[in-house]
Amino acid sequence: MTDRWMDEKSYLQQQLIEQLDYSQHLTDEEIEKIIEQVVIDRGKEIFLSVKEKQQLRVELFNSFRGLDVLSSLLEDENISEIMVNGSNHIFVEKRGEIKEIEEHFSDEERLHNVIQQIVGSCNRMVNETVPIVDARLEDGSRVNVVLPPISLDGITMTIRKFPKEFFTMQKLIEIGSITEEVADFLELLVRAKYNLFISGGTGSGKTTMLNVLSNFIPPTERIITIEDSAELQLHGIPNLVRLETRNANVEGENAISMSQLIKTALRMRPDRIIIGEVRDAAAMDMTNSMLTGHDGSISTGHGNSAKEMLLRLETMILMGYDMPVLAIRQQLAAAIDVIIHVGRLRDNSRRVLEICEVNGVEQGEIVTHPLYQFREYSEKDGKIIGQIEKCGELKGICKLLQSGWQGEVV
């Protein structure tokens, strides 16, 4: 993108502002007609190719009714992450590679306006008083915004895009994230209402795995989902209630926390409670919900392994509750049946790396029993060759028996 192009775009934006100032309630079609005329008039003054005229129409419309330069990036299905570091620097992750692009916002004010448009559409607020916010786009993409002075080098925005194509377990098998044997085993656990916890690092595929597992939930059940910022995409569940936390207002009041929503969900006659991600002392409420007759619940969290995830949950609970560590461990061990650990390998592929059963507390420590572990065989052309393999038998089969299961575990 040349300086000449940016100057031309800025000039036409100013022309449009002068015309639109007096017409605040125009439809998209009316704005498109005005933009068309402005581009035609400019084409009479300087030479503009057909391609340039079309690009100007799109970019000018996006700058007024869309999300400016973000619009084209959001439409690119090969881009999985958009990172805005101030108005002049935009990075994208495309096919696992991060690089800076030429496009940028005209100025910091334009970027600020786009952010206000995004957070306002989901009833969130971001300003100097509340400089950090999590929001979402209409397509479910997750947005994080940090404003100055917290962000020292200008406004920072990170957008985690979600694929438009809904992932299924078959798709994960095809791309090598999981084997058919493990997929069948996980389906068995979901249908038998085991309490599952999905752990993994940033961008490892935790949310995707949760969405995929939800396909195995019987459509007759009532499901309550609880999230900080709604991003789960559950399909085939008619009796679905989605709850979302709310930040405090300018006066610091009227916030709705995840803990409050979990307690509320318990009064809504759920068959299962699905918690998008636990990050704080709400881990205690999640644990309690699993222990109050709502088997089959699923949640996610950031962790480097199944065992480390349990340590993190323990720490989260200690942040909000003054309880003996042994009591916390007993609660966690009783609540969570199986931990599924997913990760992104060095070739940027996302795989299920570990599946562990939680088998109570012995000598003050939570006992985990590995069921499946990823094994790397070799590496070819930069791609890791390997798969997850069985390494143990499921010991706690009580829920399988209660669900009517007969026969051997996969």
C-alpha positions as a Markdown table, in Angstrom:
| # | Residue | x | y | z |
|---|---|---|---|---|
| 1 | Met | 0.0 | 0.0 | 0.0 |
| 2 | Thr | 1.7 | 3.2 | -1.2 |
| 3 | Asp | 1.7 | 6.6 | 0.3 |
| 4 | Arg | -0.1 | 7.9 | -2.8 |
| 5 | Trp | -2.9 | 5.4 | -2.2 |
| 6 | Met | -3.3 | 6.3 | 1.5 |
| 7 | Asp | -3.4 | 10.0 | 0.6 |
| 8 | Glu | -6.0 | 9.4 | -2.1 |
| 9 | Lys | -8.1 | 7.3 | 0.4 |
| 10 | Ser | -7.8 | 10.0 | 3.1 |
| 11 | Tyr | -8.8 | 12.7 | 0.6 |
| 12 | Leu | -12.0 | 10.8 | -0.4 |
| 13 | Gln | -12.8 | 10.0 | 3.2 |
| 14 | Gln | -12.8 | 13.8 | 3.9 |
| 15 | Gln | -15.1 | 14.3 | 0.9 |
| 16 | Leu | -17.5 | 11.7 | 2.3 |
| 17 | Ile | -17.4 | 13.2 | 5.8 |
| 18 | Glu | -18.5 | 16.6 | 4.4 |
| 19 | Gln | -21.5 | 14.9 | 2.7 |
| 20 | Leu | -22.5 | 12.5 | 5.5 |
| 21 | Asp | -22.3 | 15.0 | 8.3 |
| 22 | Tyr | -25.9 | 16.0 | 7.6 |
| 23 | Ser | -27.3 | 12.6 | 7.1 |
| 24 | Gln | -26.9 | 10.4 | 10.2 |
| 25 | His | -29.5 | 7.8 | 9.4 |
| 26 | Leu | -28.5 | 6.6 | 5.9 |
| 27 | Thr | -28.9 | 3.0 | 5.0 |
| 28 | Asp | -25.9 | 0.9 | 3.7 |
| 29 | Glu | -27.3 | 1.2 | 0.2 |
| 30 | Glu | -27.6 | 5.0 | 0.4 |
| 31 | Ile | -24.0 | 5.2 | 1.6 |
| 32 | Glu | -22.8 | 2.9 | -1.2 |
| 33 | Lys | -24.5 | 5.2 | -3.7 |
| 34 | Ile | -22.8 | 8.3 | -2.3 |
| 35 | Ile | -19.4 | 6.5 | -2.3 |
| 36 | Glu | -20.0 | 5.4 | -5.9 |
| 37 | Gln | -20.6 | 9.0 | -6.9 |
| 38 | Val | -17.5 | 10.4 | -5.0 |
| 39 | Val | -15.3 | 7.8 | -6.7 |
| 40 | Ile | -16.7 | 8.6 | -10.1 |
| 41 | Asp | -16.2 | 12.3 | -9.6 |
| 42 | Arg | -12.6 | 11.7 | -8.5 |
| 43 | Gly | -12.0 | 9.5 | -11.5 |
| 44 | Lys | -12.8 | 12.5 | -13.7 |
| 45 | Glu | -10.0 | 14.5 | -12.1 |
| 46 | Ile | -7.2 | 11.8 | -12.0 |
| 47 | Phe | -6.8 | 8.4 | -13.6 |
| 48 | Leu | -8.1 | 5.5 | -11.6 |
| 49 | Ser | -8.1 | 2.0 | -13.0 |
| 50 | Val | -11.2 | -0.2 | -12.7 |
| 51 | Lys | -9.5 | -2.2 | -10.0 |
| 52 | Glu | -8.5 | 0.9 | -8.0 |
| 53 | Lys | -12.1 | 2.2 | -8.2 |
| 54 | Gln | -13.5 | -1.0 | -6.9 |
| 55 | Gln | -10.9 | -1.2 | -4.1 |
| 56 | Leu | -11.7 | 2.4 | -3.1 |
| 57 | Arg | -15.4 | 1.6 | -2.9 |
| 58 | Val | -14.8 | -1.3 | -0.6 |
| 59 | Glu | -12.3 | 0.4 | 1.7 |
| 60 | Leu | -14.3 | 3.6 | 1.9 |
| 61 | Phe | -17.5 | 1.7 | 2.9 |
| 62 | Asn | -15.5 | -0.3 | 5.4 |
| 63 | Ser | -14.1 | 2.9 | 6.9 |
| 64 | Phe | -17.7 | 4.2 | 7.6 |
| 65 | Arg | -19.8 | 1.1 | 8.2 |
| 66 | Gly | -17.4 | -1.8 | 8.5 |
| 67 | Leu | -14.3 | -2.2 | 10.6 |
| 68 | Asp | -11.9 | -0.4 | 8.3 |
| 69 | Val | -8.8 | -2.4 | 7.4 |
| 70 | Leu | -9.9 | -5.2 | 9.7 |
| 71 | Ser | -12.9 | -6.1 | 7.4 |
| 72 | Ser | -10.8 | -7.7 | 4.6 |
| 73 | Leu | -8.6 | -9.4 | 7.2 |
| 74 | Leu | -11.6 | -10.9 | 8.9 |
| 75 | Glu | -12.8 | -12.2 | 5.6 |
| 76 | Asp | -9.5 | -14.0 | 4.8 |
| 77 | Glu | -10.1 | -17.6 | 6.1 |
| 78 | Asn | -6.4 | -18.3 | 6.1 |
| 79 | Ile | -5.8 | -15.7 | 8.9 |
| 80 | Ser | -6.3 | -17.1 | 12.4 |
| 81 | Glu | -5.1 | -14.1 | 14.5 |
| 82 | Ile | -5.0 | -10.3 | 14.0 |
| 83 | Met | -2.7 | -8.3 | 16.2 |
| 84 | Val | -3.0 | -4.5 | 16.1 |
| 85 | Asn | 0.0 | -2.6 | 17.8 |
| 86 | Gly | -1.1 | 1.0 | 17.4 |
| 87 | Ser | -2.6 | 2.5 | 14.3 |
| 88 | Asn | 0.5 | 1.9 | 12.1 |
| 89 | His | 1.4 | -1.7 | 12.8 |
| 90 | Ile | -0.8 | -4.7 | 12.1 |
| 91 | Phe | 0.4 | -8.3 | 12.3 |
| 92 | Val | -1.5 | -11.4 | 11.3 |
| 93 | Glu | -1.0 | -15.1 | 11.8 |
| 94 | Lys | -1.5 | -16.8 | 8.5 |
| 95 | Arg | -1.1 | -20.6 | 8.2 |
| 96 | Gly | 0.9 | -20.6 | 11.4 |
| 97 | Glu | 3.3 | -17.8 | 10.3 |
| 98 | Ile | 3.2 | -14.3 | 11.9 |
| 99 | Lys | 4.0 | -11.3 | 9.7 |
| 100 | Glu | 3.4 | -7.6 | 9.5 |
| 101 | Ile | 1.1 | -6.4 | 6.7 |
| 102 | Glu | 1.2 | -3.1 | 4.8 |
| 103 | Glu | -2.4 | -2.0 | 5.6 |
| 104 | His | -2.9 | 0.2 | 8.7 |
| 105 | Phe | -5.4 | 2.7 | 10.2 |
| 106 | Ser | -5.3 | 6.3 | 9.0 |
| 107 | Asp | -4.7 | 7.5 | 12.6 |
| 108 | Glu | -5.2 | 6.5 | 16.2 |
| 109 | Glu | -8.6 | 8.2 | 16.4 |
| 110 | Arg | -9.9 | 6.0 | 13.6 |
| 111 | Leu | -8.6 | 2.9 | 15.4 |
| 112 | His | -10.2 | 4.1 | 18.6 |
| 113 | Asn | -13.6 | 4.5 | 16.8 |
| 114 | Val | -13.4 | 1.0 | 15.4 |
| 115 | Ile | -12.7 | -0.4 | 18.9 |
| 116 | Gln | -15.7 | 1.5 | 20.3 |
| 117 | Gln | -17.9 | 0.1 | 17.6 |
| 118 | Ile | -16.7 | -3.4 | 18.4 |
| 119 | Val | -17.1 | -3.3 | 22.2 |
| 120 | Gly | -20.4 | -1.3 | 22.0 |
| 121 | Ser | -22.0 | -4.0 | 19.8 |
| 122 | Cys | -21.7 | -6.5 | 22.7 |
| 123 | Asn | -22.6 | -4.0 | 25.5 |
| 124 | Arg | -19.0 | -3.6 | 26.7 |
| 125 | Met | -17.1 | -0.4 | 27.6 |
| 126 | Val | -13.5 | 0.6 | 27.3 |
| 127 | Asn | -11.9 | 3.9 | 28.2 |
| 128 | Glu | -9.2 | 5.4 | 30.4 |
| 129 | Thr | -11.1 | 4.3 | 33.5 |
| 130 | Val | -11.6 | 0.7 | 32.2 |
| 131 | Pro | -8.6 | 0.3 | 29.8 |
| 132 | Ile | -8.8 | -3.5 | 29.4 |
| 133 | Val | -11.8 | -5.3 | 27.9 |
| 134 | Asp | -12.7 | -8.6 | 26.3 |
| 135 | Ala | -15.3 | -8.6 | 23.6 |
| 136 | Arg | -16.5 | -10.5 | 20.6 |
| 137 | Leu | -17.4 | -9.9 | 17.0 |
| 138 | Glu | -20.7 | -11.0 | 15.3 |
| 139 | Asp | -19.0 | -14.1 | 13.9 |
| 140 | Gly | -17.8 | -15.2 | 17.4 |
| 141 | Ser | -14.2 | -14.0 | 17.0 |
| 142 | Arg | -12.7 | -13.1 | 20.4 |
| 143 | Val | -11.3 | -9.6 | 20.9 |
| 144 | Asn | -9.0 | -8.2 | 23.5 |
| 145 | Val | -8.3 | -4.5 | 23.8 |
| 146 | Val | -5.8 | -2.6 | 25.9 |
| 147 | Leu | -5.7 | 1.2 | 25.9 |
| 148 | Pro | -3.0 | 3.6 | 26.9 |
| 149 | Pro | -1.6 | 4.3 | 29.5 |
| 150 | Ile | -1.6 | 0.6 | 30.3 |
| 151 | Ser | -0.4 | -0.1 | 26.7 |
| 152 | Leu | 2.7 | 2.1 | 26.5 |
| 153 | Asp | 3.0 | 2.2 | 22.7 |
| 154 | Gly | -0.6 | 3.0 | 21.8 |
| 155 | Ile | -3.8 | 1.1 | 21.5 |
| 156 | Thr | -3.4 | -2.7 | 21.3 |
| 157 | Met | -6.0 | -5.0 | 20.0 |
| 158 | Thr | -5.8 | -8.8 | 19.5 |
| 159 | Ile | -8.5 | -10.7 | 17.5 |
| 160 | Arg | -8.7 | -14.5 | 17.7 |
| 161 | Lys | -10.7 | -15.6 | 14.7 |
| 162 | Phe | -12.7 | -18.7 | 14.7 |
| 163 | Pro | -13.1 | -20.8 | 11.5 |
| 164 | Lys | -16.4 | -20.2 | 9.6 |
| 165 | Glu | -16.6 | -23.9 | 9.0 |
| 166 | Phe | -17.8 | -25.7 | 12.1 |
| 167 | Phe | -15.3 | -28.3 | 13.3 |
| 168 | Thr | -16.5 | -31.9 | 13.8 |
| 169 | Met | -14.6 | -34.8 | 15.4 |
| 170 | Gln | -14.3 | -36.3 | 11.9 |
| 171 | Lys | -12.5 | -33.1 | 10.7 |
| 172 | Leu | -10.1 | -33.3 | 13.7 |
| 173 | Ile | -9.4 | -37.0 | 12.7 |
| 174 | Glu | -8.7 | -36.0 | 9.1 |
| 175 | Ile | -6.2 | -33.3 | 10.0 |
| 176 | Gly | -4.4 | -35.6 | 12.4 |
| 177 | Ser | -5.3 | -33.9 | 15.7 |
| 178 | Ile | -6.8 | -37.0 | 17.1 |
| 179 | Thr | -7.2 | -40.7 | 16.2 |
| 180 | Glu | -10.5 | -42.5 | 15.5 |
| 181 | Glu | -9.9 | -44.7 | 18.6 |
| 182 | Val | -9.5 | -41.7 | 20.9 |
| 183 | Ala | -12.5 | -39.9 | 19.3 |
| 184 | Asp | -14.7 | -42.9 | 20.1 |
| 185 | Phe | -13.4 | -43.0 | 23.6 |
| 186 | Leu | -14.2 | -39.3 | 24.2 |
| 187 | Glu | -17.7 | -39.8 | 22.7 |
| 188 | Leu | -18.2 | -42.6 | 25.3 |
| 189 | Leu | -17.1 | -40.3 | 28.1 |
| 190 | Val | -19.4 | -37.4 | 27.0 |
| 191 | Arg | -22.5 | -39.7 | 26.6 |
| 192 | Ala | -21.8 | -41.4 | 30.0 |
| 193 | Lys | -21.7 | -37.9 | 31.6 |
| 194 | Tyr | -18.1 | -37.8 | 32.8 |
| 195 | Asn | -16.9 | -34.4 | 34.1 |
| 196 | Leu | -14.3 | -33.3 | 31.6 |
| 197 | Phe | -11.7 | -30.6 | 31.8 |
| 198 | Ile | -9.7 | -29.4 | 28.7 |
| 199 | Ser | -6.3 | -27.8 | 29.3 |
| 200 | Gly | -3.8 | -26.3 | 27.0 |
| 201 | Gly | -1.9 | -23.2 | 26.1 |
| 202 | Thr | -3.0 | -20.1 | 24.2 |
| 203 | Gly | -4.1 | -21.0 | 20.7 |
| 204 | Ser | -3.9 | -24.8 | 21.3 |
| 205 | Gly | -7.5 | -25.6 | 20.4 |
| 206 | Lys | -9.2 | -25.8 | 23.8 |
| 207 | Thr | -12.4 | -24.1 | 22.6 |
| 208 | Thr | -12.5 | -26.1 | 19.4 |
| 209 | Met | -12.2 | -29.3 | 21.3 |
| 210 | Leu | -15.0 | -28.2 | 23.7 |
| 211 | Asn | -17.3 | -27.3 | 20.7 |
| 212 | Val | -16.5 | -30.7 | 19.1 |
| 213 | Leu | -17.3 | -32.7 | 22.3 |
| 214 | Ser | -20.6 | -30.8 | 22.6 |
| 215 | Asn | -21.7 | -32.6 | 19.4 |
| 216 | Phe | -22.0 | -35.8 | 21.5 |
| 217 | Ile | -24.4 | -34.3 | 24.1 |
| 218 | Pro | -27.9 | -35.8 | 23.6 |
| 219 | Pro | -30.3 | -33.2 | 22.2 |
| 220 | Thr | -32.8 | -33.9 | 24.9 |
| 221 | Glu | -30.6 | -32.3 | 27.6 |
| 222 | Arg | -30.8 | -28.8 | 29.0 |
| 223 | Ile | -27.4 | -27.1 | 28.7 |
| 224 | Ile | -26.2 | -23.9 | 30.4 |
| 225 | Thr | -23.0 | -22.2 | 29.1 |
| 226 | Ile | -21.1 | -19.6 | 31.0 |
| 227 | Glu | -18.4 | -17.4 | 29.5 |
| 228 | Asp | -16.5 | -14.2 | 30.1 |
| 229 | Ser | -17.0 | -13.4 | 26.4 |
| 230 | Ala | -19.3 | -15.7 | 24.5 |
| 231 | Glu | -17.4 | -17.7 | 21.9 |
| 232 | Leu | -18.7 | -21.2 | 22.2 |
| 233 | Gln | -20.5 | -22.5 | 19.1 |
| 234 | Leu | -22.7 | -25.4 | 20.3 |
| 235 | His | -24.9 | -27.0 | 17.7 |
| 236 | Gly | -27.8 | -29.4 | 17.8 |
| 237 | Ile | -28.9 | -28.5 | 21.4 |
| 238 | Pro | -32.4 | -27.1 | 21.3 |
| 239 | Asn | -32.6 | -26.4 | 25.1 |
| 240 | Leu | -29.5 | -24.2 | 25.3 |
| 241 | Val | -29.1 | -21.2 | 27.6 |
| 242 | Arg | -26.0 | -18.9 | 27.1 |
| 243 | Leu | -24.8 | -16.7 | 29.9 |
| 244 | Glu | -22.1 | -14.1 | 29.7 |
| 245 | Thr | -20.3 | -12.1 | 32.5 |
| 246 | Arg | -20.6 | -8.3 | 32.6 |
| 247 | Asn | -17.9 | -5.7 | 33.5 |
| 248 | Ala | -18.6 | -3.0 | 36.1 |
| 249 | Asn | -19.9 | 0.4 | 34.9 |
| 250 | Val | -18.1 | 3.7 | 35.2 |
| 251 | Glu | -19.0 | 3.9 | 38.9 |
| 252 | Gly | -17.5 | 0.4 | 39.4 |
| 253 | Glu | -20.9 | -1.2 | 40.0 |
| 254 | Asn | -23.3 | -3.7 | 38.5 |
| 255 | Ala | -20.7 | -6.2 | 37.5 |
| 256 | Ile | -21.8 | -9.8 | 37.0 |
| 257 | Ser | -19.0 | -12.3 | 37.7 |
| 258 | Met | -18.6 | -15.9 | 36.6 |
| 259 | Ser | -19.1 | -17.0 | 40.2 |
| 260 | Gln | -22.6 | -15.3 | 40.2 |
| 261 | Leu | -23.5 | -16.9 | 36.9 |
| 262 | Ile | -22.5 | -20.4 | 38.0 |
| 263 | Lys | -24.6 | -20.0 | 41.2 |
| 264 | Thr | -27.5 | -18.8 | 39.0 |
| 265 | Ala | -27.1 | -21.7 | 36.6 |
| 266 | Leu | -27.6 | -24.1 | 39.4 |
| 267 | Arg | -31.2 | -22.8 | 39.8 |
| 268 | Met | -32.0 | -23.1 | 36.1 |
| 269 | Arg | -32.4 | -26.9 | 36.1 |
| 270 | Pro | -29.4 | -27.7 | 34.0 |
| 271 | Asp | -28.5 | -31.2 | 32.9 |
| 272 | Arg | -24.9 | -30.0 | 32.2 |
| 273 | Ile | -23.0 | -26.8 | 32.8 |
| 274 | Ile | -20.4 | -25.8 | 30.3 |
| 275 | Ile | -17.9 | -23.1 | 31.4 |
| 276 | Gly | -15.9 | -21.6 | 28.6 |
| 277 | Glu | -12.8 | -20.9 | 30.7 |
| 278 | Val | -11.9 | -20.5 | 34.3 |
| 279 | Arg | -9.2 | -18.0 | 35.2 |
| 280 | Asp | -9.8 | -17.2 | 38.9 |
| 281 | Ala | -11.5 | -18.2 | 42.1 |
| 282 | Ala | -14.6 | -19.2 | 40.0 |
| 283 | Ala | -12.8 | -22.5 | 39.8 |
| 284 | Met | -14.3 | -23.3 | 43.2 |
| 285 | Asp | -17.8 | -22.6 | 41.9 |
| 286 | Met | -17.1 | -24.8 | 38.9 |
| 287 | Thr | -16.0 | -27.6 | 41.2 |
| 288 | Asn | -19.1 | -27.2 | 43.3 |
| 289 | Ser | -21.4 | -27.3 | 40.3 |
| 290 | Met | -19.8 | -30.6 | 39.2 |
| 291 | Leu | -20.4 | -32.0 | 42.7 |
| 292 | Thr | -24.0 | -31.0 | 42.9 |
| 293 | Gly | -25.5 | -33.6 | 40.6 |
| 294 | His | -24.6 | -31.9 | 37.3 |
| 295 | Asp | -22.5 | -34.7 | 35.8 |
| 296 | Gly | -21.3 | -34.3 | 32.3 |
| 297 | Ser | -20.0 | -30.8 | 32.8 |
| 298 | Ile | -17.1 | -29.5 | 30.7 |
| 299 | Ser | -14.7 | -26.6 | 31.2 |
| 300 | Thr | -11.4 | -25.3 | 29.9 |
| 301 | Gly | -8.3 | -23.6 | 31.4 |
| 302 | His | -4.7 | -22.6 | 30.6 |
| 303 | Gly | -2.2 | -25.2 | 31.6 |
| 304 | Asn | 1.1 | -26.9 | 30.3 |
| 305 | Ser | 0.0 | -30.4 | 31.1 |
| 306 | Ala | -2.9 | -32.3 | 32.8 |
| 307 | Lys | -1.0 | -32.4 | 36.2 |
| 308 | Glu | 0.0 | -28.7 | 36.0 |
| 309 | Met | -3.6 | -27.8 | 35.2 |
| 310 | Leu | -4.7 | -29.3 | 38.5 |
| 311 | Leu | -2.0 | -27.2 | 40.3 |
| 312 | Arg | -3.3 | -24.1 | 38.6 |
| 313 | Leu | -6.9 | -24.8 | 39.6 |
| 314 | Glu | -5.7 | -25.3 | 43.1 |
| 315 | Thr | -3.9 | -21.9 | 43.0 |
| 316 | Met | -7.0 | -20.2 | 41.5 |
| 317 | Ile | -9.2 | -21.4 | 44.4 |
| 318 | Leu | -6.7 | -20.3 | 47.0 |
| 319 | Met | -6.8 | -16.8 | 45.5 |
| 320 | Gly | -10.4 | -16.5 | 46.6 |
| 321 | Tyr | -10.9 | -19.0 | 49.4 |
| 322 | Asp | -9.2 | -19.6 | 52.7 |
| 323 | Met | -9.3 | -23.4 | 52.7 |
| 324 | Pro | -6.9 | -26.2 | 53.6 |
| 325 | Val | -5.0 | -27.3 | 50.5 |
| 326 | Leu | -5.9 | -30.9 | 51.2 |
| 327 | Ala | -9.7 | -30.0 | 51.1 |
| 328 | Ile | -9.2 | -28.2 | 47.8 |
| 329 | Arg | -7.4 | -31.2 | 46.3 |
| 330 | Gln | -10.1 | -33.6 | 47.5 |
| 331 | Gln | -12.8 | -31.3 | 46.0 |
| 332 | Leu | -11.0 | -31.2 | 42.6 |
| 333 | Ala | -10.3 | -34.9 | 42.6 |
| 334 | Ala | -14.0 | -35.7 | 43.3 |
| 335 | Ala | -15.3 | -33.2 | 40.7 |
| 336 | Ile | -13.1 | -33.8 | 37.7 |
| 337 | Asp | -13.1 | -37.2 | 36.1 |
| 338 | Val | -10.9 | -36.8 | 33.1 |
| 339 | Ile | -8.5 | -34.1 | 31.8 |
| 340 | Ile | -7.9 | -33.7 | 28.1 |
| 341 | His | -4.7 | -31.8 | 27.3 |
| 342 | Val | -4.3 | -30.2 | 23.9 |
| 343 | Gly | -1.3 | -28.4 | 22.5 |
| 344 | Arg | 0.3 | -26.7 | 19.5 |
| 345 | Leu | 3.5 | -28.5 | 18.4 |
| 346 | Arg | 6.6 | -26.8 | 16.9 |
| 347 | Asp | 5.2 | -27.3 | 13.4 |
| 348 | Asn | 2.1 | -25.3 | 14.4 |
| 349 | Ser | -0.1 | -28.4 | 14.3 |
| 350 | Arg | -2.7 | -28.7 | 17.1 |
| 351 | Arg | -2.9 | -32.2 | 18.7 |
| 352 | Val | -4.5 | -34.0 | 21.6 |
| 353 | Leu | -1.3 | -34.7 | 23.7 |
| 354 | Glu | -2.6 | -36.3 | 26.8 |
| 355 | Ile | -5.7 | -37.8 | 28.4 |
| 356 | Cys | -5.6 | -38.5 | 32.1 |
| 357 | Glu | -8.1 | -39.9 | 34.6 |
| 358 | Val | -8.2 | -38.3 | 38.0 |
| 359 | Asn | -8.3 | -41.0 | 40.7 |
| 360 | Gly | -8.7 | -39.3 | 44.0 |
| 361 | Val | -6.1 | -38.2 | 46.6 |
| 362 | Glu | -3.4 | -40.3 | 48.1 |
| 363 | Gln | -0.9 | -39.0 | 50.8 |
| 364 | Gly | -2.2 | -35.5 | 50.2 |
| 365 | Glu | -1.6 | -35.5 | 46.4 |
| 366 | Ile | -4.1 | -35.8 | 43.6 |
| 367 | Val | -3.5 | -39.0 | 41.7 |
| 368 | Thr | -3.7 | -38.9 | 37.9 |
| 369 | His | -3.7 | -42.0 | 35.7 |
| 370 | Pro | -2.6 | -41.6 | 32.1 |
| 371 | Leu | -4.9 | -43.1 | 29.5 |
| 372 | Tyr | -3.5 | -41.8 | 26.3 |
| 373 | Gln | -0.3 | -39.9 | 25.4 |
| 374 | Phe | 1.1 | -38.4 | 22.3 |
| 375 | Arg | 4.1 | -40.1 | 20.8 |
| 376 | Glu | 6.4 | -38.5 | 18.2 |
| 377 | Tyr | 7.9 | -40.9 | 15.8 |
| 378 | Ser | 9.9 | -38.6 | 13.5 |
| 379 | Glu | 9.9 | -35.3 | 11.5 |
| 380 | Lys | 9.7 | -34.9 | 7.8 |
| 381 | Asp | 9.7 | -31.7 | 5.8 |
| 382 | Gly | 9.2 | -29.7 | 9.0 |
| 383 | Lys | 6.1 | -31.8 | 9.9 |
| 384 | Ile | 5.9 | -33.9 | 13.0 |
| 385 | Ile | 4.9 | -37.5 | 12.5 |
| 386 | Gly | 3.2 | -39.1 | 15.5 |
| 387 | Gln | -0.1 | -39.8 | 17.1 |
| 388 | Ile | -1.7 | -40.3 | 20.5 |
| 389 | Glu | -1.5 | -43.8 | 21.8 |
| 390 | Lys | -3.2 | -45.8 | 24.5 |
| 391 | Cys | -1.2 | -46.3 | 27.7 |
| 392 | Gly | -3.7 | -47.2 | 30.4 |
| 393 | Glu | -7.2 | -48.5 | 31.2 |
| 394 | Leu | -10.1 | -46.4 | 32.6 |
| 395 | Lys | -10.4 | -47.3 | 36.3 |
| 396 | Gly | -13.5 | -45.4 | 37.2 |
| 397 | Ile | -16.2 | -47.1 | 35.1 |
| 398 | Cys | -19.1 | -46.4 | 37.5 |
| 399 | Lys | -20.6 | -43.7 | 35.2 |
| 400 | Leu | -20.3 | -46.0 | 32.2 |
| 401 | Leu | -22.2 | -48.7 | 34.0 |
| 402 | Gln | -24.9 | -46.2 | 35.1 |
| 403 | Ser | -25.3 | -45.1 | 31.5 |
| 404 | Gly | -26.1 | -48.6 | 30.3 |
| 405 | Trp | -22.6 | -49.3 | 28.8 |
| 406 | Gln | -21.8 | -52.9 | 28.3 |
| 407 | Gly | -18.5 | -54.3 | 27.2 |
| 408 | Glu | -14.9 | -53.2 | 27.2 |
| 409 | Val | -13.5 | -49.6 | 27.1 |
| 410 | Val | -12.1 | -48.7 | 23.7 |
